[in-house]
Amino acid sequence: MSSKGTFCLVLHSHLPWLAHHGRWPVGEEWLYQAWGSSYLPVLDVLDQLADEGRTDLVTVGLTPVLAAQLDDVHTLRGFHTWLGFWQARSQDLAANPDPGLRSLAGYEFQQATGALAAHERRGALSGSFRRLADAGVIEMLGGPAAHAFQPLLTDELVTAGLLAGLDDSALRLGRRATGLWAPECGYRPGLEQLYADAGVGHFMVDGPTFLHVGAQTWSGRPVSDSQVVAFARDLEVSYRVWSPRRGYPSDPHYRDFHAVHHDSGFRPARVTSFHSEAHEKAPYDPAQVPAIVERDARDFVARVADRLDLIAQARGRPGLVVAAYDTELFGHWWHEGPQWLGRVLRLLPEAGVRVDTLAGAVARGIVDEPVELEPGSWGSGKDWRVWAGVAVAELVADNERLARRWRPLLGISAGHRLLAHDQLAREALLALSSDWAFMISKDSAAAYAQARHDLHHRRFHQLADLVEAAEAAPADRGARERVADLTDRLRRTDGPFAALDSRTLTIQARTDVLAGVPAGALTTRR
């Protein structure tokens, strides 16, 4: 059967560094909820598809800061305990006199037990993603270390975050990513050259970033005079699932994320209607779900096929549809999402649609003429207001101050690694995370975000002060000890990217520092 065209699904997996920074209701709880309800179920779906012999299914972005938490001994243990509490809460609910809640208790116990078994089988999740990538089932995208909003950073800091993130992911996954999830799909002219210098060959932007300059989203496009290819999200298709107004998860039969039984923390209701109060909603019935999932999966596949038919007519040859979502949508926000995902990926080939990765689309030549892009993002207004607006003006000023102080330290080459400089880099990367501005602009746990922003900036400047004092008085043993003590204390809570070497965070410096290092040393898995 000839192909109508190509469909690429891109899943963006990201949470900020939460380990050691609060547990409940804000902090590690977020990580464990996403881990148990999204990452494990989505991996199960991909493993099932792999067992069927399917390849080139999904492009997965796993941010280095999330991967670090999914591999960390502290969070591995914490998640195991959290899963045990999930089972215990369901057992407590089983004693409730309400038969509906007792039924919910049984369902939750089953879910918790399955997640616990999956966790004990998988352990650190980098291994699961690596096996799928090695088998050609998925393409893994790289990303900046801690998900900074790159358009607001200087070229030097963009490069530092990229190199730190790409190095860390290479260690975990055994290969260096050639594709990139640009955080928040943020773009400014010139980023493509920095990507090229870091070895990145393709990246994601949002649909309007193409459309605003008259480019269609039906193919990849090299940016400016670089060889780096941008892909844009097709909003007409993507919004069938996750819409600012309404998508599949709003069906009355799906589980309602917002209606919570406060004694247990479980979600007992289905959506029912947009006009129902939480206490008026009908009980969730898992038995009704498979038929609705099948209906919505077939509707999505038909929409993709129709869209590709129109693209082929307009383009004169088969084209491309790219749909991109946060991985956390599938399972966490939309409880039935993993089931839907599995059905879509099976049904698309039956409808004459080729399923592929972004790297596969490049290899197959689904790339048109170069384009000059303008600034954009996938945030509100498709511009930078979420990360640079009035609500976060003080954060932007703090970040600029930190950047001015950190830049002179980048690429300093001593005869040996300076652990304090490495920790300064970690604190800077965590301070510059895009999440803090997003949460404040969206008024979502804004107090937590402000506190985290303030904390990492304070820690960076505190350590920088000690480093400068020690370097100004090299004979002062006490000054060196104070630097070492604070570095060690900060590393215990802010310790992602264990192999980070601050000497290698500029292109020129890494060339100098790594001269003579055996080939492949940076991609040997720990």
C-alpha positions in Angstrom: 0.0 0.0 0.0 1.4 3.4 -0.9 1.7 5.9 1.9 -0.6 8.9 2.2 2.3 10.6 4.0 4.2 10.5 7.3 3.1 11.1 10.8 5.5 11.9 13.6 4.5 11.8 17.2 6.8 13.7 19.6 6.5 13.3 23.3 8.2 15.9 25.6 9.0 14.5 29.0 10.0 17.1 31.6 9.8 18.1 35.2 12.2 20.5 37.0 14.6 19.3 39.7 12.3 18.3 42.5 14.5 15.8 44.4 15.2 17.1 48.0 13.0 20.2 47.4 9.7 19.4 49.1 7.6 16.4 49.1 3.8 17.1 49.3 1.8 18.8 48.0 4.5 20.4 45.9 7.9 18.8 45.2 8.7 15.2 44.8 5.0 14.3 44.8 4.8 15.8 41.3 7.6 13.5 40.1 6.1 10.4 41.6 2.7 11.1 40.2 4.1 11.5 36.7 6.4 8.5 37.1 3.6 6.2 38.2 0.8 7.4 36.0 2.6 8.4 32.8 6.2 7.3 32.4 5.6 3.6 33.4 2.4 3.2 31.4 3.8 4.9 28.3 6.9 2.7 28.5 4.6 -0.4 28.8 2.8 0.6 25.6 6.0 1.1 23.7 7.3 -2.2 24.9 4.2 -4.0 23.7 4.5 -2.3 20.3 8.2 -3.3 20.2 7.2 -6.9 20.9 5.0 -6.8 17.9 8.1 -5.9 15.8 7.1 -2.2 15.2 9.9 0.3 14.9 10.4 4.1 14.3 7.3 4.8 16.3 7.8 7.9 18.5 10.3 10.7 19.0 10.8 11.0 22.8 12.3 14.0 24.4 13.6 13.2 27.9 15.1 16.3 29.5 18.4 15.7 31.2 17.1 17.1 34.5 14.2 14.6 34.5 16.4 11.7 33.5 18.7 12.5 36.4 15.8 12.2 38.8 14.5 8.9 37.2 17.9 7.4 37.8 18.7 8.9 41.2 19.0 6.6 44.2 17.1 9.0 46.4 14.1 9.3 44.1 14.2 5.6 43.2 13.8 4.8 46.9 11.3 7.6 47.4 9.1 6.4 44.5 9.1 2.8 45.9 7.8 4.2 49.2 5.3 6.4 47.4 3.9 3.3 45.6 3.5 1.5 48.9 1.5 4.4 50.3 -0.7 4.3 47.1 -1.5 0.7 47.9 -2.1 1.5 51.6 -4.4 4.4 50.8 -6.5 2.1 48.5 -6.7 -0.5 51.3 -7.9 2.2 53.7 -10.6 3.2 51.2 -11.8 -0.4 50.9 -13.3 0.0 54.4 -15.5 2.9 53.3 -19.3 2.2 53.6 -19.9 3.7 50.1 -19.9 0.9 47.6 -18.7 3.2 44.8 -15.7 4.2 46.9 -15.0 0.5 47.7 -15.0 -0.2 44.0 -12.6 2.7 43.4 -10.4 1.3 46.1 -10.1 -2.0 44.3 -9.3 -0.2 41.0 -6.6 1.9 42.7 -5.1 -1.1 44.4 -4.8 -2.8 41.1 -3.2 0.3 39.5 -0.7 0.7 42.4 0.3 -3.0 42.4 0.9 -2.9 38.7 3.0 0.3 39.0 5.0 -1.3 41.8 5.7 -4.4 39.8 6.8 -2.3 36.8 9.0 -0.1 39.0 10.7 -3.1 40.6 11.2 -4.6 37.1 12.6 -1.4 35.5 14.4 0.4 38.2 16.2 3.5 36.8 14.3 4.4 33.6 17.3 5.4 31.4 17.8 1.7 30.8 14.2 1.3 29.5 14.5 4.2 27.1 17.9 3.1 26.0 16.7 -0.4 25.1 13.8 1.0 23.0 16.2 3.4 21.3 18.8 0.6 20.6 16.0 -1.5 19.1 15.0 1.4 16.8 11.5 1.7 18.3 12.0 5.4 19.4 14.3 8.3 18.7 15.6 10.1 21.7 15.9 13.9 21.6 18.4 15.7 23.7 18.0 19.0 25.4 19.6 21.7 27.6 20.6 20.4 31.0 17.9 22.0 33.1 15.4 23.3 30.5 16.3 26.9 30.3 14.3 29.2 28.0 17.1 29.7 25.5 15.9 32.8 23.6 16.6 35.0 26.7 20.2 33.6 27.2 23.4 34.8 25.7 25.0 32.5 23.1 27.6 31.4 25.7 25.0 30.3 28.2 22.9 28.5 25.6 25.9 26.5 24.6 26.8 25.8 28.2 23.4 24.3 28.9 23.3 22.4 25.6 26.7 20.8 26.1 26.0 19.9 29.7 22.7 18.3 28.7 23.9 16.5 25.7 26.9 15.1 27.6 24.7 13.9 30.4 22.2 12.2 28.1 24.9 10.5 26.1 26.2 8.9 29.3 22.8 7.6 30.2 21.6 6.5 26.8 24.9 5.4 25.2 24.6 7.7 22.3 24.7 11.4 21.6 21.4 12.9 20.4 21.3 14.6 17.1 17.8 15.9 17.6 16.7 18.5 20.2 13.6 19.5 22.0 14.0 23.2 22.3 12.5 24.1 25.7 9.1 25.6 25.4 9.7 25.4 21.6 11.4 28.7 22.2 13.3 30.2 19.3 15.3 33.3 18.4 17.4 33.8 15.2 20.9 32.4 15.6 20.0 29.4 17.8 20.3 27.1 14.8 24.0 27.9 14.5 24.6 27.1 18.2 22.7 23.9 17.7 24.9 23.0 14.7 28.1 23.8 16.7 26.8 21.4 19.4 26.1 18.6 16.9 22.4 19.0 16.7 20.8 18.5 13.3 17.1 19.0 13.9 14.8 20.6 16.5 11.2 21.4 17.3 9.3 24.7 17.2 5.5 25.4 17.4 3.3 25.6 14.3 2.8 29.4 14.4 6.6 29.9 14.3 6.4 28.5 10.8 3.1 30.0 9.9 4.0 33.6 10.9 6.7 33.6 8.2 4.5 32.0 5.6 6.0 28.5 5.9 3.7 25.4 6.1 4.1 22.8 8.8 4.0 19.9 6.3 7.7 19.3 6.1 11.0 20.0 7.9 12.8 23.2 6.9 16.5 24.1 7.2 16.8 27.3 9.2 18.6 30.3 7.5 21.8 29.2 6.0 22.4 26.3 8.4 21.9 22.7 7.7 19.8 22.4 10.9 16.2 21.3 10.2 13.3 22.7 12.2 10.0 20.8 12.5 6.8 22.5 13.5 3.8 21.1 15.4 0.7 20.8 13.4 -1.9 22.5 15.7 -4.9 21.4 13.6 -4.1 17.8 14.4 -2.5 18.3 17.8 -5.4 20.2 19.2 -7.7 17.2 18.6 -6.1 15.8 21.7 -5.0 18.7 23.9 -6.9 21.8 23.0 -7.1 25.2 24.8 -10.9 24.6 24.6 -11.8 21.0 24.2 -10.1 17.7 23.1 -10.6 14.0 23.5 -9.9 14.0 27.3 -13.1 16.1 27.8 -15.4 13.2 26.9 -18.0 12.6 29.6 -16.8 9.0 30.1 -13.2 9.7 30.8 -11.8 10.1 34.3 -12.1 13.6 35.6 -8.7 14.8 36.7 -10.0 17.7 38.8 -12.7 15.9 40.8 -10.8 14.6 43.8 -12.0 12.5 46.8 -10.1 14.5 49.4 -9.9 11.8 52.1 -8.0 9.4 49.8 -6.7 11.7 47.1 -8.2 9.5 44.4 -10.3 10.6 41.5 -13.7 8.8 41.7 -15.7 10.6 39.0 -15.9 10.8 35.2 -16.0 14.1 33.4 -19.9 13.8 33.1 -20.3 17.4 31.9 -18.5 20.8 32.0 -21.5 22.2 34.0 -21.5 19.6 36.8 -20.0 20.4 40.2 -17.6 17.8 41.5 -20.1 16.3 43.9 -22.7 16.0 41.0 -20.4 14.0 38.7 -21.2 10.4 37.8 -18.8 7.6 39.1 -16.0 6.6 36.9 -16.6 3.3 35.2 -13.4 1.7 33.6 -15.6 -0.8 31.8 -17.1 1.9 29.6 -13.7 3.3 28.5 -12.4 0.9 25.8 -15.2 1.7 23.4 -14.6 5.4 23.8 -10.8 5.1 23.4 -11.4 3.1 20.2 -13.8 5.7 18.9 -11.4 8.6 19.6 -8.3 6.7 18.3 -10.1 6.1 15.0 -11.3 9.7 14.8 -7.7 10.9 15.3 -6.3 8.5 12.6 -9.0 9.7 10.2 -8.1 13.3 10.9 -4.4 12.6 10.3 -5.2 10.7 7.0 -7.5 13.5 5.8 -4.8 16.1 6.7 -2.2 14.2 4.8 -4.5 14.0 1.7 -4.8 17.8 1.7 -1.1 18.2 2.2 -0.3 15.9 -0.7 -2.7 17.9 -3.0 -1.2 21.2 -2.0 2.5 20.1 -1.9 2.3 18.0 -5.0 3.8 15.0 -3.1 3.3 13.3 0.3 4.1 15.4 3.3 4.3 15.3 7.0 2.1 15.8 10.1 3.9 16.4 13.4 1.9 16.2 16.7 3.7 17.0 19.9 2.5 16.7 23.5 3.9 16.6 27.0 4.3 13.0 27.9 2.6 13.7 31.2 -0.7 14.2 29.3 -0.8 10.5 28.7 -1.9 8.8 32.0 -1.5 11.7 34.5 -3.7 14.4 33.1 -5.6 12.0 30.7 -5.9 8.7 32.6 -6.9 6.8 29.4 -4.2 8.4 27.3 -1.7 5.5 27.2 -4.5 3.2 25.9 -5.4 5.7 23.2 -1.7 6.0 22.3 -1.3 2.3 21.7 -4.4 2.1 19.5 -3.4 5.1 17.4 0.1 3.8 16.7 -1.5 0.5 15.6 -4.2 2.0 13.5 -2.2 4.6 11.5 -0.4 2.1 9.3 -3.7 0.3 8.6 -5.0 3.7 7.2 -2.0 4.0 4.9 0.0 6.4 7.0 3.7 5.9 7.6 4.6 6.3 11.2 8.2 7.6 11.7 10.5 9.6 13.9 11.8 13.1 13.2 15.2 11.6 12.3 13.5 9.3 9.9 11.7 12.2 8.3 15.0 13.9 7.7 16.5 10.7 6.3 13.5 10.2 3.9 13.9 13.8 2.6 10.7 15.2 3.9 12.4 18.6 4.0 11.7 21.7 1.9 13.5 24.9 1.1 15.2 26.9 3.9 13.2 29.4 6.0 14.1 32.5 8.0 12.2 32.1 11.3 11.2 34.8 13.7 11.1 34.6 17.5 8.4 32.3 18.9 7.4 29.6 21.5 4.5 27.3 22.2 3.5 29.4 25.2 0.6 31.9 25.6 0.5 34.2 22.5 3.1 32.0 20.9 5.7 34.6 21.9 7.9 35.0 25.0 5.5 36.7 27.4 5.3 33.8 29.8 9.1 33.9 30.4 9.7 37.6 29.9 6.5 39.4 30.8 5.7 41.9 33.5 4.9 39.2 36.1 8.4 37.8 35.9 10.4 40.9 35.2 12.3 40.5 38.5 13.2 36.9 37.6 14.6 38.0 34.3 16.7 40.7 36.0 18.0 38.1 38.5 18.9 35.7 35.6 20.8 38.5 33.7 22.7 39.3 36.9 23.6 35.6 37.4 24.6 35.3 33.7 27.0 38.2 34.0 28.7 36.6 37.0 28.8 33.1 35.6 30.0 33.8 32.1 33.6 34.7 33.0 33.9 31.3 34.8 32.8 29.2 31.7 35.6 27.2 30.2 38.2 28.1 32.8 40.8 25.4 32.2 42.9 24.3 35.2 45.1 21.3 35.4 42.3 19.5 37.2 38.5 19.8 37.7 37.4 22.4 40.2 34.4 20.9 42.0 33.3 24.3 43.2 33.1 25.5 39.6 31.1 22.4 38.7 28.6 23.1 41.5 28.4 26.8 40.5 27.4 25.5 37.0 24.7 23.2 38.6 23.2 26.0 40.6 23.2 28.3 37.6 21.5 25.8 35.4 18.9 25.1 38.0 18.3 28.8 38.7 17.8 29.4 34.9 15.1 26.7 34.6 12.1 27.9 32.5 9.8 26.3 35.0 10.0 29.0 37.6 8.8 31.8 35.3 6.2 29.6 33.8 4.7 28.7 37.2 4.6 32.3 38.3 3.1 33.6 35.1 0.5 30.9 35.2 -0.1 31.3 38.9 0.5 27.5 39.4 2.3 26.9 42.7 3.8 30.3 42.2 5.1 30.6 45.8 7.0 27.4 45.4 8.5 28.6 42.0 9.5 31.9 43.5 11.2 30.2 46.4 13.1 27.8 44.2 14.2 30.7 41.9 15.4 32.6 45.0 17.1 29.6 46.5 19.2 28.7 43.5 20.2 32.3 42.9 21.2 32.7 46.6 23.2 29.5 46.6 25.0 30.4 43.4 26.0 33.8 44.7 27.0 32.5 48.1 29.3 29.9 46.6 30.6 32.4 44.0 31.5 34.8 46.9 33.5 32.1 48.6 35.2 30.9 45.4 36.3 34.5 44.6 37.6 35.0 48.1 39.6 31.8 48.0 41.0 32.5 44.6 42.1 36.0 45.8 43.9 34.5 48.7 45.4 31.2 47.5 47.4 30.7 50.7 44.3 30.9 52.9 43.6 27.3 53.8 40.5 28.3 55.7 39.0 29.9 52.6 39.6 26.8 50.6 37.9 24.7 53.3 34.9 26.9 53.3 34.5 26.5 49.6 34.9 22.7 49.8 32.4 22.5 52.7 29.7 24.5 50.9 30.3 22.7 47.6 29.7 19.4 49.4 26.6 20.5 51.2 25.0 22.0 48.0 25.9 18.9 46.0 23.8 16.7 48.4 20.6 18.4 47.4 21.5 19.9 44.0 23.5 17.1 42.5 22.2 16.3 39.0 24.6 15.8 36.1 27.3 14.0 38.2 29.8 14.0 35.3 29.4 17.7 34.6 32.9 19.3 34.0 32.6 23.0 34.0 35.8 23.3 31.9 34.0 21.7 28.9 30.9 24.1 28.7 32.2 26.1 25.8 33.1 24.7 22.4 36.7 26.0 22.4 37.4 25.0 26.0 36.1 21.5 25.6 38.4 21.1 22.6 41.4 22.2 24.7 40.4 20.2 27.8 39.5 17.0 26.1 42.6 16.9 23.8 44.0 13.5 24.1 40.8 12.0 25.7 40.1 8.6 24.0 37.3 8.7 21.3 34.0 7.9 22.8 34.9 8.7 26.4 32.1 11.2 26.7 29.6 8.6 25.5 30.6 5.7 27.6 27.7 4.8 29.9 28.4 5.1 33.6 
